[in-house]
């Protein structure tokens, strides 16, 4: 990763090996704002490049950094794979299922698991550097921001109702923020704040410096999805069958989208004036960012819990019917599809023209131009 200049002198352990390129997909949704947009080109007719078999369903999202894919499986292993061939480089065994997406910073990879621990591993070897115990399982991905001492800080939520901030080098807790219910999704980060939805039905806005509450924004139903941030605006859906545009500075809801009575578990992608989000109504929705109205919808014929990724004027995502879809961003017309045979509830990562995604058939798939 290209660290900010003030971080470089004191972060040698984190940045000396396996530096990340601009096209790398180092975390859930690709960046701290979680916008779900990848740079570069993406062929309209991808081919299967490789697939890697794990022992159980793969429901989490991958990270891609420096020619390696990092992805967890419900078999309890975090796998490091060669991004070009799919060959296993190493695996790390946790004590329970892994559904969270990894975060790769410099020479370390960070992952939360259902065994209640958050791990920091050597990205080159898979050797554990430290672990931090929470009070319950961790299903959401981690995010990060630069610390005042030059060492990055890691932020993630747990089913013990807390959002944690840890020192990336040592795993020492900086602060925690307590909520009334589970935290399932990953926090979006921007403007000195962490923003996430809780199972208490609120959007929480928390100061990164102090870990103190800035504000809460009620939505009326619990939130399992992660949000995407654009400036002072957070886009997020809930289990009350609504999708929101929320101003985190004022605490006001700008608009609500509710076309059918089905929950939103998918996290949105933000591309210009368009918001892309899946729903359990079996459709991918393309919404106007300003008006909150549908520009188009695509019937995937299976629940869409997978979070879409936008790249090169195209949208890629999975569905519960086992299919992976590639659509044209402007029109919503299908360009390509692939059937895995089992539900695809995990989200894709896109890097250097390659799409990597897991399926509940236990495989990790890579697609691109041969």
Beta strands, then each sheet from edge to edge (+ up, - down):
strand 1: 37-38
strand 2: 47-53
strand 3: 63-65
strand 4: 68-72
strand 5: 77-82
strand 6: 88-93
strand 7: 103-105
strand 8: 108-112
strand 9: 117-122
strand 10: 128-133
strand 11: 143-146
strand 12: 152-157
strand 13: 162-167
strand 14: 173-178
strand 15: 188-190
strand 16: 193-197
strand 17: 202-207
strand 18: 213-218
strand 19: 228-230
strand 20: 233-237
strand 21: 243-247
strand 22: 252-257
strand 23: 269-271
strand 24: 274-278
strand 25: 283-288
strand 26: 294-299
strand 27: 309-311
strand 28: 314-318
strand 29: 323-328
strand 30: 334-339
strand 31: 349-351
strand 32: 354-358
strand 33: 363-368
sheet 1: 1+ 27+ 28- 29+ 30-
sheet 2: 2+ 33- 32+ 31-
sheet 3: 3+ 4- 5+ 6-
sheet 4: 7+ 8- 9+ 10-
sheet 5: 11+ 12- 13+ 14-
sheet 6: 15+ 16- 17+ 18-
sheet 7: 19+ 20- 21+ 22-
sheet 8: 23+ 24- 25+ 26-
end
